[in-house]
Amino acid sequence: MKITKLETIYVKPRWVFLKMHTDEGLVGWGEPIVEGWSQTTAAAVHEMGRYLIGQDPRHIERHWQALYRSGFYRGGPILCSALSGIDQALWDIRGKELGLPVHEILGGPVRERIRIYTGAGGSTPDECRASGRAARDAGFTAVKTGVPQSVRFIESAAFVASFVERMEALREGTGDDVDIAIDFHGRVSPAQSIRLAKALEPMHPLFIEEPCLPENVDALVQVARSTTIPIATGERLFTRFGFREVLEKGGAAVLQPDLSHAGGISEVRRIAAMAETYYCSIAPHCPLGPIALAACLQIDACTPNFLCQEQVTMGEGYLVTPFKHSAGHIEVPEGPGLGIEVDEAAIEALRYDGSWETPRDWYEDGSLADW
């Protein structure tokens, strides 16, 4: 079997789908994307295609090593995201050839269903309370919310009190049986994160995500040591090498590798195994499309230290058979490869030119804020 073509498709609202063709008619799907850099990532995929065309798609690890190591410059969001989507497509082809879901090839499932969480929150306590109640009533056992945008390096007492009031209302809506994760989105300084975490501790959050930017692991460690709330990070880290220092220094209890950024199924499998040796769990990051989510579900199914799965789409309008959730879970997928069939007629109507830009936030004085 040989790879004959790599086809990238820009799909609304902001995604890139990869369709990998073979000379035996098997097709593999992946999702190589960097939000806001779709066209750049797609170009990297096609540049990697110079090596891949004519290769046997079943040699997944060989190709991963060749694409990561042989270019001299390694890592980073663009190269790793292009590699991630390619890796997903290779595993999809391999699973389809064998007639097995990817998780079966990786050792088989360790659970019967996969816990997912949904978004919740609002700009007022009443909105937060209602949102939490709606998520609970829909059967979710975990939700994630976020801090306001444009958080200053040191915020006022009024800001802290207002945010805590909304989180208390969210807790009232969900009740104590539903976990609440809070995403600081890297837009909060370490000093302000420490203050907020102390105020949030009585609500027992599931975790605080990205309490500061990821470039400085020592700053992350400082926050982690200041609070009893578990710290989560990883959506902007790439390959096992990017996670090593976080684990060694105790910067997080929950790792959030993104299967479309961190190196695909192959590499996130290794990251999860590393995390297990530090008694850390993984909660794969996935604010992306249904192919990325399908890849996540394969890892979730066979990973002992899996915590919960982010998702923003059940695949309606993109997949022939969308994912179905009940009681806040998705059943372990049983179909071959990634376990999905892309609705190509539907996505044809959703094509666009790939020009989506990351929002920019500004402080009141006109200076740039971290989004």
CORGI-V743082 format. One line per field, one symbol per residue. ss: DSSP state (H for helix, E for strand, - for the rest). A space follows every 50 residues. Layout:
# CORGI-V743082
ss = ???
This chain:
# CORGI-V743082
ss = --EEEEEEEEE---EEEEEEEE----EEEE-------HHHHHHHHHHHHH HH-------HHHHHHHHHH-------HHHHHHHHHHHHHHHHHHHHHH-- EHHHH-------EEEEEEE-----HHHHHHHHHHHHH----EEEEE---- ------HHHHHHHHHHHHHHHHHH----EEEEE------HHHHHHHHHHH HHH---EEE-------HHHHHHHHHH----EEE-----HHHHHHHHHHH- ---EE--E-----HHHHHHHHHHHHHH---EE--E----HHHHHHHHHHH HH---E--EE--------E-----EE--EEE-----E----E-HHHHH-- E---------EE-----EE--
